Amino acid sequence: MSMLSHIYPILIVLALLSHAWPAAGADSYTEQGRQILEATGVQGGLVVHLGCGDGRLTAALRANDSFVVQGLDRDPAQVTAARRHLQSLGQYGHVSADHWPGGQLPYIDNMVNLVVGEELGGISQSEILRVLAPGGVAYLKSDGGWTKMAKPRPRQMDEWTHYLHSPGNNAVAQDSLIEPPSRHQWLAGPGYSRQHDHMSSVSAVVSAHGRLFYIFDDAPRASILTPPKWGLIARDAFNGKGLWRREIPLWHQHLWRLKSGPQLLARRLVAVGDRVYVTLAIDGPLSVLDAATGRTLRTYEGTRATEEILYCNGMLVLSVATEDQPLRSDPKRHHTSLAEMEKDTTNPLWTEAPRTILAVEAETGRVLWKKESALISLSLAADAERVLFHDGQRIQCLDRQTGQPRWASEPLPVKAIMRSSGGATLVLFEDVVLYSGQAPADRPASRETAMFALSSQDGRTLWRAPHHPCGHMGTPDDILVAGGLVWNGAVAQGTDSGVMTGRDLRTGEVKREFAPDVQTHWFHHRCYRAKATDKYLLFSRTGIEFIDHAAEKWTCHHWVRGACHYGIMPCNGLIYAPQHPCACYIEAKLSGFVALAPDSPTVQPRREVPEAERLTRGDAYDADQQTTANSLKRDDWPTFRHDAQRSGAVKTTVRPADLRQTWSAKLGGALSAPVAAEGRLYVASIHTHRIHTLDAVTGREQWSFTAGGRVDSPPTIWQGRVLFGSADGHVYCLRATDGALVWRYRAAPEERRMMALEQVESLWPVHGSVLVVSGGAGVPSSQRGQDARDTLYCVAGRSMFLDGGMRLLRLDPRTGRKLSETILDDKDPATQENLQVHIQGLNMPVALPDILSSDGRYVYMRSLPFDLEGRRKFVAYVPVKEQRGDDLHLFCPTGFLDDSLWHRTYWGYGRAWASGAGGYFQAGRVIPAGRPLVFDEQHVYGYGRLWQYYRWSTPLESHLFAAQKEPPVVTAGSEQKAVKKTAKQTAKKAAKQTGAKAEPVTRFVTEWSRDIVVHVNSLVLTDNAVWAAGPPDVVDEAQAVKTLFETETQKKLAEQSAALEGKRGGLLLAVSRTDGERLAAYRLESAPRFDGLIAANGRLYLSTQTGEILCLSSAAGPPLPPVENLVATARR
């Protein structure tokens, strides 16, 4: 029996249907698409149309925004026609078309919700079964009729319907398909939650019936002071496609102190089958929604301010704060200051104020019974017979059907100080109740804890035992029943032993006990509960540790972690890790909402790939092979950030006075930064997969080209050719004059697609901006050979730890021929040990891709240098204080394209970074740092945070500055005079943590510094000026925190949020390179996109957030409106 037939033993063929489709026409395709969706019952997700033809039915299959559709066809001409049609509808990206030669489908396992097959191309039923998600449907044309085939959900796969898995609170999935992760399943944005130092942006996550639901704050990351945007979001559990979103207008105060929860928010969301139970306001009643559409089906009467939700056998068991029972933390309470509000997080928040426990019939809303009682947070549990909770003194048991008391336990300890980050741990498993009361009441600061086991029948105590210290910052104790034993571990701090203890459920006898079998850096446990499957304990001392308790084996994954206070979710055969705000292992750790899968039972990534299947020669190949002389001029801008060093500087002069809008071109959608060379301007329409080419003087469009996936950054112009990478895993070479394809090279090892950020992408995408390094780079002219040729460099992949790793490729840009390929996987190339052996504290080697850069000596990926042959200069982490050497360069630890403005990252000009709470700010002390930065031979110019706002700061204030590229050397520990005492203390503590001694180090100091009222997101350095552009800076945050809760301040913060989202236009400022003095300032109708400003041939070009390209110069056109009161104030 094959692996697939073992997992999916039953293939359900429901019917053989025959339809008489309407005659051809636009309306007929719409009707045909409607009938297919109606017949299959698919209401959202990914649809694949095999044999898509001209794309008309393909387009019709996207009934609404809940769908992504991809058409495949074996005829390249049909693919071209389909793309043209889809682009004419303005749908491209949400609907796309690609070439498919037949045979194996280009998708990962368990991904597709609906396969519509008109031309199957000899594809087997097992192959369709492989790519279908559990519950997915194939609708296949055969002999004039249509067969509907459904893929069942495997018996070994579990759901996760409640915060702690189920109403019994045992956070253990009965899912034997979950194994240590080795590949991506899907990725969703944004990249980070809003801020580390305040409330988690993720309140709750659950999954049922192939869907995933979570409560999330999606407001701008650039400022935590701006108002939140809470919502309930639904995604497909197997491909991550967003299905719907419901606004939550009032939720908990988002400025709640870090690590303070409230933990109870995770109990406000439950999903069962096709229903979602949720409170859509912090003080709102319970609602039930249709899981497929988000439509409200019922609002339950008498459930105002429901704080906890359990679902058990058709009954809802609720903890409700009625009118005379105030919420544990009232979001409407008026605070006079941030400090006053923070007291709420440090004062005990649990009292014996009563709650109403309500039993409601889920289908009808009928109240079955109610009971008023004191109730400790998180202690509510239920099964088929009983409801249990802790009232502060004892565990109480009620009959589930009647609400009548069954028994009360002996007095059990309760934590004397219970803040919003904590709660009780009460697990109801079979006939046993397990409870941990946390610290003893007479010693509230003690790390000692105890757990108890009671009979669920009569409440008598079966056993009691010590409970290892676990969790962090008040997180509730871990009690996990897995493999028939009761588990907990000594993992609270890095100094704890890590010993896992498994006890007999009914006697408490220790049956298994073992220490970690790995030696690595242990940090405090993440600020959330551990989870488990029956086979693996899933602790998070540092990342995610898969602990096989039977084999007593630990497998560490420091490169992934879950959301603060919520953690991860194991179900559906996958590990789900929602957005975190964590700066640990910043150049290696995954970001975004990720779903991770174990090894595929059917498809493994190949290490060796035949070259014959990778290079495709286009129609223009033969005519293009004559060498083209380099026609670039010194004031062109031919690649991302102008040059291979990504300097953002150009030898051209743009007159600041009398700037005019020479032309504009409305392309629509999200645009990349432009590039300009040889009289043309090139820009990528990112989500529609297109390269647009305009006349640089007039703005008239000359040609466009559609790739097989997103193009996330602009192309590189080289010798009359347009070179770029795509998220389809390919590198393209086009002829610059007409966009004809010269060659296409598959940088990905194979055709295998996943869902990433709402679109179908390769597992091994390539950034749009590929790097070309001169054949003579780094070699004296006297030593250059006659055959020295330029080399194209790119990286394909997402992480060294997943999907077989990444590929660093060197290609001949003229022919597409591969020169070399370096596999960058999770092994040290010299020792074959896992990269994690090189961990130093909260730092590990670079393991994530980026747009590459080069100084002619090395090629750089983030902070990591390679030689020109593609070999890593070193593997191990370089300490942040070591900032002198021959490999200084511009880099960003989260990548050049990270436009989140998340507070724990920035750019730097140097060679090393430090991660973690005690490290992420340190680079900003020792090298020029900000976001963005530009530089020339001597100086770095930037917009960056003032030092006192780098760490543990709620307000963030930045400045425009100039500094030496190579900062002065001072003695470690010395500080700039302007640095506040608190910042000095922070630096001293960090130096102690990292072992820094009083030795020579570099120190970042500015030559000039200016305060400006622009949130600069784009910088360009020309011969005569520093040009800065961005949305307006509406609020002085340092002052705003003093009057934070006043109405006028809140109005300004709402305006700031709108400005950051591009809704209030933009500002353009020119200042002197010498002293930062203002030269000119203008208002822009549209705000620039991040890093979207360039200069070339005496003109500025700007990509806007509204999908326009602007050309600005002193030539003809309407003058830009000046802003006279925009000054650049010198800082003293």
PEQUIUR-V402082 format. One record per residue. N is the residue number from 1. PHI is phi in whole degrees, 0 to 359 (* if undefined). D_CENTER is the distance of its C-alpha to the mean C-alpha in Angstrom with 2 decimals. Layout:
n->{N:N}
phi->{PHI:PHI}
d_center->{D_CENTER:D_CENTER}
//
This chain:
n->{1:2:3:4:5:6:7:8:9:10:11:12:13:14:15:16:17:18:19:20:21:22:23:24:25:26:27:28:29:30:31:32:33:34:35:36:37:38:39:40:41:42:43:44:45:46:47:48:49:50:51:52:53:54:55:56:57:58:59:60:61:62:63:64:65:66:67:68:69:70:71:72:73:74:75:76:77:78:79:80:81:82:83:84:85:86:87:88:89:90:91:92:93:94:95:96:97:98:99:100:101:102:103:104:105:106:107:108:109:110:111:112:113:114:115:116:117:118:119:120:121:122:123:124:125:126:127:128:129:130:131:132:133:134:135:136:137:138:139:140:141:142:143:144:145:146:147:148:149:150:151:152:153:154:155:156:157:158:159:160:161:162:163:164:165:166:167:168:169:170:171:172:173:174:175:176:177:178:179:180:181:182:183:184:185:186:187:188:189:190:191:192:193:194:195:196:197:198:199:200:201:202:203:204:205:206:207:208:209:210:211:212:213:214:215:216:217:218:219:220:221:222:223:224:225:226:227:228:229:230:231:232:233:234:235:236:237:238:239:240:241:242:243:244:245:246:247:248:249:250:251:252:253:254:255:256:257:258:259:260:261:262:263:264:265:266:267:268:269:270:271:272:273:274:275:276:277:278:279:280:281:282:283:284:285:286:287:288:289:290:291:292:293:294:295:296:297:298:299:300:301:302:303:304:305:306:307:308:309:310:311:312:313:314:315:316:317:318:319:320:321:322:323:324:325:326:327:328:329:330:331:332:333:334:335:336:337:338:339:340:341:342:343:344:345:346:347:348:349:350:351:352:353:354:355:356:357:358:359:360:361:362:363:364:365:366:367:368:369:370:371:372:373:374:375:376:377:378:379:380:381:382:383:384:385:386:387:388:389:390:391:392:393:394:395:396:397:398:399:400:401:402:403:404:405:406:407:408:409:410:411:412:413:414:415:416:417:418:419:420:421:422:423:424:425:426:427:428:429:430:431:432:433:434:435:436:437:438:439:440:441:442:443:444:445:446:447:448:449:450:451:452:453:454:455:456:457:458:459:460:461:462:463:464:465:466:467:468:469:470:471:472:473:474:475:476:477:478:479:480:481:482:483:484:485:486:487:488:489:490:491:492:493:494:495:496:497:498:499:500:501:502:503:504:505:506:507:508:509:510:511:512:513:514:515:516:517:518:519:520:521:522:523:524:525:526:527:528:529:530:531:532:533:534:535:536:537:538:539:540:541:542:543:544:545:546:547:548:549:550:551:552:553:554:555:556:557:558:559:560:561:562:563:564:565:566:567:568:569:570:571:572:573:574:575:576:577:578:579:580:581:582:583:584:585:586:587:588:589:590:591:592:593:594:595:596:597:598:599:600:601:602:603:604:605:606:607:608:609:610:611:612:613:614:615:616:617:618:619:620:621:622:623:624:625:626:627:628:629:630:631:632:633:634:635:636:637:638:639:640:641:642:643:644:645:646:647:648:649:650:651:652:653:654:655:656:657:658:659:660:661:662:663:664:665:666:667:668:669:670:671:672:673:674:675:676:677:678:679:680:681:682:683:684:685:686:687:688:689:690:691:692:693:694:695:696:697:698:699:700:701:702:703:704:705:706:707:708:709:710:711:712:713:714:715:716:717:718:719:720:721:722:723:724:725:726:727:728:729:730:731:732:733:734:735:736:737:738:739:740:741:742:743:744:745:746:747:748:749:750:751:752:753:754:755:756:757:758:759:760:761:762:763:764:765:766:767:768:769:770:771:772:773:774:775:776:777:778:779:780:781:782:783:784:785:786:787:788:789:790:791:792:793:794:795:796:797:798:799:800:801:802:803:804:805:806:807:808:809:810:811:812:813:814:815:816:817:818:819:820:821:822:823:824:825:826:827:828:829:830:831:832:833:834:835:836:837:838:839:840:841:842:843:844:845:846:847:848:849:850:851:852:853:854:855:856:857:858:859:860:861:862:863:864:865:866:867:868:869:870:871:872:873:874:875:876:877:878:879:880:881:882:883:884:885:886:887:888:889:890:891:892:893:894:895:896:897:898:899:900:901:902:903:904:905:906:907:908:909:910:911:912:913:914:915:916:917:918:919:920:921:922:923:924:925:926:927:928:929:930:931:932:933:934:935:936:937:938:939:940:941:942:943:944:945:946:947:948:949:950:951:952:953:954:955:956:957:958:959:960:961:962:963:964:965:966:967:968:969:970:971:972:973:974:975:976:977:978:979:980:981:982:983:984:985:986:987:988:989:990:991:992:993:994:995:996:997:998:999:1000:1001:1002:1003:1004:1005:1006:1007:1008:1009:1010:1011:1012:1013:1014:1015:1016:1017:1018:1019:1020:1021:1022:1023:1024:1025:1026:1027:1028:1029:1030:1031:1032:1033:1034:1035:1036:1037:1038:1039:1040:1041:1042:1043:1044:1045:1046:1047:1048:1049:1050:1051:1052:1053:1054:1055:1056:1057:1058:1059:1060:1061:1062:1063:1064:1065:1066:1067:1068:1069:1070:1071:1072:1073:1074:1075:1076:1077:1078:1079:1080:1081:1082:1083:1084:1085:1086:1087:1088:1089:1090:1091:1092:1093:1094:1095:1096:1097:1098:1099:1100:1101:1102:1103:1104:1105:1106:1107:1108:1109:1110:1111:1112:1113:1114:1115:1116:1117:1118:1119:1120:1121:1122:1123:1124:1125:1126:1127:1128:1129:1130:1131:1132}
phi->{*:289:299:296:289:290:284:243:289:235:255:266:260:276:194:248:248:234:239:260:289:300:299:302:155:304:294:293:293:299:292:297:299:299:294:296:294:292:292:269:76:280:247:168:111:259:247:246:250:275:74:286:59:276:87:289:291:305:297:291:285:267:288:198:289:281:247:240:234:233:263:238:211:279:262:303:294:292:297:298:294:296:298:298:294:296:294:294:272:71:254:298:108:293:236:218:224:211:281:220:283:99:82:296:283:275:227:286:295:58:246:262:275:213:252:255:246:263:232:277:59:74:289:275:297:293:289:297:299:300:275:293:289:307:88:285:229:250:237:243:277:203:53:80:234:235:258:259:235:250:263:285:281:298:295:279:257:248:256:217:271:235:308:253:80:207:294:274:71:272:280:227:273:272:228:279:276:281:224:308:288:222:209:285:254:199:222:230:260:285:288:218:286:291:201:290:273:224:305:300:283:251:265:200:215:217:211:203:54:76:235:232:228:206:256:214:261:252:286:303:277:292:209:286:286:291:300:285:227:283:203:263:245:245:227:292:288:254:228:78:296:293:258:192:217:246:292:241:293:225:231:294:303:285:271:311:299:304:62:247:79:288:300:294:298:294:269:265:220:221:232:221:58:262:233:237:252:202:260:266:200:296:247:267:281:282:239:243:245:288:293:281:241:83:289:287:264:197:246:280:289:74:242:309:53:290:256:219:231:234:237:214:52:83:247:263:248:237:254:236:264:283:305:265:237:297:300:299:218:275:291:272:297:275:251:272:203:297:297:294:296:294:297:299:277:256:282:301:254:261:234:270:302:286:233:259:270:240:253:231:288:297:286:251:84:290:284:269:193:215:215:261:196:296:209:286:307:73:272:289:213:207:219:296:248:216:237:235:196:253:262:100:240:218:275:252:240:244:290:294:282:246:80:285:298:255:197:228:284:296:303:235:296:229:300:293:242:241:268:291:283:242:160:273:245:228:242:251:226:53:255:233:251:249:215:235:266:64:293:301:297:276:222:297:271:292:274:289:223:222:233:229:239:236:286:287:279:226:82:290:285:272:194:223:203:297:244:301:296:214:68:205:54:85:303:303:298:268:227:235:261:222:61:83:241:264:248:205:224:273:227:300:235:298:278:289:289:80:298:259:239:247:247:297:301:257:245:81:296:288:259:217:204:204:266:301:260:235:247:204:282:254:254:296:302:305:279:203:294:285:233:197:246:295:265:242:273:247:268:222:296:228:226:230:257:276:248:282:287:286:272:54:238:257:236:264:225:290:269:210:204:263:285:306:72:269:93:248:225:261:188:56:74:230:248:256:236:290:301:246:246:261:261:290:47:293:266:227:277:293:232:84:270:244:245:242:238:280:308:287:287:236:230:243:296:271:274:259:235:300:293:299:268:256:262:244:269:271:298:266:296:298:291:269:283:291:299:257:295:288:258:291:258:295:256:285:227:273:208:307:57:83:213:296:282:62:284:70:237:217:275:212:241:245:290:293:284:57:285:231:272:290:200:220:227:270:260:84:75:276:255:282:296:274:230:219:198:55:83:237:244:238:211:265:272:302:276:258:69:247:258:258:237:239:291:292:269:253:84:288:287:258:198:219:221:251:268:270:192:308:240:273:201:287:285:252:262:215:46:74:237:247:248:200:255:217:290:280:90:245:249:245:232:244:282:292:287:220:79:292:286:269:205:221:238:277:285:294:293:198:274:215:247:228:261:224:53:77:223:278:224:293:299:234:290:238:300:300:277:277:256:242:248:300:298:260:299:73:239:303:301:291:254:284:279:295:262:297:240:292:232:266:240:203:238:247:134:241:198:292:265:228:59:79:93:244:236:264:247:244:236:283:293:278:250:82:293:285:265:195:217:247:278:253:246:278:248:293:298:276:249:65:281:298:305:291:291:267:297:236:62:257:239:216:300:302:221:239:278:193:299:279:225:202:256:90:260:231:253:242:233:57:271:270:268:242:284:289:267:93:260:296:294:205:252:293:294:260:301:294:283:269:248:240:162:265:236:289:197:276:204:229:295:255:99:300:269:290:255:287:59:300:288:257:222:190:267:212:251:183:217:209:225:235:251:90:298:264:231:298:274:290:300:293:271:245:221:303:216:170:198:269:230:226:204:235:293:245:235:245:244:200:239:213:288:295:306:292:252:287:223:52:231:282:287:233:232:235:216:266:212:230:209:294:299:253:293:294:262:228:274:306:104:287:228:294:301:283:288:286:301:298:293:297:297:300:296:296:296:295:299:295:294:266:78:295:246:286:222:297:220:281:220:287:228:261:272:213:216:227:275:223:260:233:279:293:242:216:226:220:250:251:301:244:196:257:256:235:221:167:289:294:267:276:237:277:293:298:276:298:293:283:234:304:262:280:303:295:295:296:296:295:294:295:296:297:299:298:295:297:273:83:263:233:71:218:231:234:231:245:230:291:295:285:223:79:294:298:252:193:213:221:262:246:296:237:286:289:289:299:55:260:254:225:226:200:53:78:231:259:235:222:270:255:287:260:83:248:250:251:250:241:199:269:280:297:133:294:293:289:292:286:240:287:270:272:247:252:276:293:266:262}
d_center->{38.49:35.24:31.94:30.76:34.00:33.73:30.33:31.24:34.98:35.64:34.89:35.85:37.70:38.39:40.68:42.25:42.19:44.06:43.21:45.21:42.59:43.71:45.09:42.73:41.37:38.30:39.11:39.89:36.48:34.87:37.20:36.64:32.88:33.49:35.90:33.58:30.81:33.49:35.08:31.95:30.52:26.98:25.33:21.88:19.37:20.02:23.61:25.12:28.52:30.69:33.44:31.93:34.86:34.69:31.58:33.41:32.81:29.25:28.62:30.47:28.23:25.43:27.12:24.44:20.81:19.96:20.67:19.46:22.54:23.31:26.93:28.37:31.88:34.06:35.87:34.15:36.36:35.08:31.45:32.47:34.25:31.37:28.97:31.63:32.11:28.47:28.11:31.25:29.66:26.68:24.38:23.24:19.65:19.61:22.70:23.33:26.02:26.32:29.13:29.68:32.76:33.13:32.89:29.64:26.83:23.82:21.25:19.83:21.50:21.12:19.11:21.53:22.90:25.96:27.87:30.68:33.08:35.95:36.43:35.30:36.42:37.71:34.46:35.13:34.45:32.65:30.23:29.43:29.09:26.64:24.05:24.63:22.38:24.51:26.30:25.85:28.93:30.68:33.25:35.51:38.54:41.64:45.33:44.97:42.96:39.44:38.38:35.63:34.06:31.57:29.55:29.97:27.52:28.41:30.45:28.50:25.22:24.54:22.71:21.32:22.97:23.10:21.22:23.32:23.57:26.89:29.57:31.08:28.10:28.05:24.38:25.20:24.27:27.21:25.10:26.73:24.34:21.62:21.99:20.09:16.99:17.68:15.70:12.65:13.36:10.46:6.86:5.89:4.57:4.81:2.93:5.49:8.32:11.42:13.56:14.64:18.26:18.33:17.55:14.30:12.36:12.32:16.01:16.49:15.32:17.99:18.79:22.07:23.73:20.84:18.58:15.86:16.05:14.31:15.18:12.65:13.36:11.90:14.31:13.93:12.42:15.47:17.78:17.67:21.24:20.54:20.89:18.16:17.13:16.96:16.84:17.10:14.80:15.95:14.36:16.22:15.79:16.39:14.55:11.96:13.95:13.99:17.59:18.34:17.62:20.28:20.57:21.41:23.61:24.46:22.46:22.78:23.12:19.67:21.37:22.38:22.53:19.88:20.39:22.73:20.98:22.64:22.28:24.34:21.73:20.23:23.66:23.56:21.86:23.53:23.39:26.42:27.18:26.85:26.77:24.29:25.89:24.35:25.50:24.31:25.46:25.85:29.61:29.63:31.20:29.75:28.88:28.48:26.44:26.66:23.58:23.68:24.08:23.29:26.93:28.71:31.49:33.01:32.87:34.78:37.66:38.29:34.70:33.95:31.24:30.29:28.45:28.19:28.22:29.51:30.54:33.32:35.61:35.56:35.85:33.44:34.03:32.83:33.03:34.00:34.91:37.89:39.41:41.26:38.41:35.95:32.24:31.35:29.49:30.52:27.99:31.00:32.78:33.62:32.76:34.57:32.07:28.74:30.82:32.64:29.54:28.25:31.52:30.38:27.73:30.37:33.28:33.82:32.36:33.99:37.62:39.99:39.62:39.86:37.46:38.53:37.56:37.75:38.18:37.55:38.18:34.86:36.52:39.06:37.88:41.21:41.28:42.80:43.29:42.09:42.62:42.24:41.43:39.61:36.31:33.98:30.27:28.60:32.02:32.57:32.83:34.68:36.03:38.66:41.46:40.34:38.13:37.67:36.60:37.56:39.63:39.62:42.76:42.60:40.64:42.00:42.24:42.96:44.05:41.19:43.62:45.80:44.05:47.17:46.96:47.27:47.15:45.98:45.19:46.91:45.50:42.19:40.54:37.83:35.78:37.90:35.01:32.17:29.45:26.57:24.29:26.64:28.85:31.01:30.28:32.51:32.17:34.56:35.02:38.05:41.07:39.59:37.88:35.90:35.36:34.27:35.56:33.76:35.93:39.68:40.95:43.51:41.04:37.79:36.42:37.12:34.51:36.83:35.89:37.67:36.94:39.42:40.11:42.23:43.87:42.28:45.81:47.65:45.38:47.38:45.63:45.29:44.03:42.25:40.55:38.66:34.90:32.97:31.00:27.35:24.26:23.73:24.77:26.54:24.16:26.51:28.18:27.05:29.60:28.63:31.24:30.36:32.91:35.64:35.23:33.93:31.41:30.17:29.42:30.26:26.82:26.61:27.00:26.87:30.66:30.92:32.22:29.47:32.29:31.47:34.34:35.05:37.91:40.06:38.98:42.54:44.22:41.58:43.02:40.69:40.28:37.66:36.49:34.80:33.04:30.05:31.18:28.76:29.06:25.92:24.64:24.26:22.66:23.12:21.51:18.11:18.78:18.73:21.04:21.34:21.25:23.22:24.58:28.30:28.05:25.28:24.73:21.03:21.22:18.72:21.02:18.57:15.73:16.81:20.50:21.98:25.57:28.07:30.74:33.45:33.07:32.20:29.51:26.25:23.35:20.76:17.09:16.33:13.26:11.13:11.38:10.85:10.86:13.96:17.00:15.63:14.43:13.80:15.61:17.82:19.39:19.97:20.37:16.68:14.52:11.68:9.32:7.69:5.70:8.14:9.99:11.60:13.27:14.86:14.91:12.73:13.84:13.31:10.60:7.42:4.05:1.08:4.63:6.81:10.54:12.82:16.46:19.62:21.97:23.17:26.82:27.72:25.71:25.05:23.71:26.73:27.37:30.34:30.13:33.32:33.34:35.35:32.46:30.05:32.05:33.14:35.79:35.82:38.89:39.02:38.86:42.59:43.41:40.66:41.76:44.27:42.92:41.92:42.77:40.07:40.64:37.91:39.26:38.42:36.99:34.73:30.93:30.28:26.74:23.41:24.48:28.05:28.66:27.54:27.08:24.69:27.12:26.79:30.60:33.32:37.10:37.89:39.28:38.04:40.53:38.98:41.94:42.31:38.94:38.87:36.58:38.20:36.24:33.08:31.49:29.43:27.14:24.63:20.92:18.28:20.19:19.53:21.76:25.24:27.57:31.34:34.07:37.47:37.85:34.71:31.30:28.30:24.93:22.14:21.30:17.72:17.13:20.81:20.93:23.96:25.62:28.03:31.04:33.16:36.42:35.57:38.76:38.90:35.38:36.81:34.51:35.96:33.79:30.35:28.79:26.22:24.16:22.68:19.04:16.97:18.37:15.75:18.40:22.21:24.71:27.10:30.75:33.19:36.89:36.78:33.75:30.21:27.72:24.04:21.31:19.32:16.42:19.38:19.92:23.05:24.63:27.07:30.27:32.00:35.32:34.87:37.92:36.97:33.59:35.32:33.46:34.87:32.72:29.41:28.13:25.67:23.65:21.87:24.20:24.47:23.53:20.79:18.10:15.02:13.01:9.92:8.82:12.19:14.35:16.12:15.36:16.86:15.53:16.63:15.80:17.67:16.84:19.40:21.15:23.07:25.32:29.11:31.23:34.95:37.24:39.09:36.17:37.09:40.60:43.76:45.36:48.46:46.54:44.58:45.76:46.81:44.06:41.17:38.48:35.15:32.13:28.80:25.82:22.37:19.71:18.51:15.68:12.17:13.25:16.78:16.32:15.54:17.57:20.45:18.66:18.69:21.78:23.19:25.80:28.81:30.46:33.65:32.52:35.87:36.05:32.60:34.20:32.10:33.37:31.25:28.12:26.53:24.39:21.73:21.02:20.80:24.50:26.37:28.47:31.56:31.60:29.31:27.96:24.32:22.40:21.79:25.52:24.88:22.86:24.48:23.50:19.82:19.72:19.55:20.04:17.64:15.86:13.22:14.46:15.12:17.84:20.93:23.70:27.27:30.29:32.64:32.90:29.44:26.29:23.16:19.54:17.89:20.65:22.05:25.34:26.88:30.49:31.44:31.99:28.37:29.04:26.99:29.11:27.94:25.43:25.59:23.78:25.79:26.43:25.42:29.08:30.07:29.57:32.72:33.22:33.34:29.59:28.56:26.04:23.36:19.79:16.43:14.71:11.18:12.84:15.22:13.04:10.56:12.14:10.39:13.48:11.77:14.92:14.49:14.37:16.87:18.87:22.02:25.15:26.10:25.39:23.49:20.80:20.63:17.78:17.89:19.32:22.58:21.39:18.66:21.32:23.99:23.36:24.00:27.44:28.55:27.33:26.96:23.53:21.77:19.46:20.79:23.77:26.69:29.62:33.07:35.53:36.03:33.47:29.83:29.16:26.08:24.57:23.26:23.32:26.69:27.02:27.72:24.35:22.21:22.07:22.65:23.14:22.23:23.70:22.45:25.09:25.09:27.87:28.86:30.53:32.26:32.61:34.16:31.99:33.44:33.60:36.73:37.27:38.08:38.54:35.46:35.29:36.86:35.06:35.36:37.86:35.48:33.11:33.57:34.90:31.76:29.82:32.62:32.32:28.60:29.34:32.22:30.21:27.51:30.33:31.78:28.59:28.16:31.87:32.47:36.21:38.42:38.31:37.79:34.28:33.07:32.48:30.64:33.18:33.46:36.47:35.80:33.37:33.18:31.79:30.78:29.61:26.89:23.14:23.28:20.41:22.76:25.59:28.35:31.34:34.58:38.08:39.03:36.03:32.50:30.77:27.98:26.27:23.78:23.86:26.51:26.10:27.74:27.64:28.91:26.49:28.91:31.49:29.32:28.59:32.36:32.75:29.30:30.57:33.27:33.13:33.44:30.57:28.30:29.42:28.58:25.09:24.58:25.92:23.54:20.55:22.20:22.85:19.29:18.39:21.21:23.80:26.43:27.03:26.91:29.15:30.38:32.17:34.31:35.52:37.89:36.67:39.47:38.96:36.19:38.83:37.91:39.28:38.03:35.49:34.67:32.87:30.57:30.26:26.60:24.02:22.81:19.39:17.66:19.98:21.94:25.46:27.87:31.64:34.13:37.88:38.48:35.86:32.41:29.88:26.92:24.01:23.44:20.77:23.33:23.50:26.66:27.99:30.53:33.29:34.86:38.12:41.60:42.97:43.75:41.62:41.21:40.69:37.45:38.13:38.57:37.25:40.12:38.75:35.59:36.69:35.25:36.63:37.45:36.21:38.93}
//
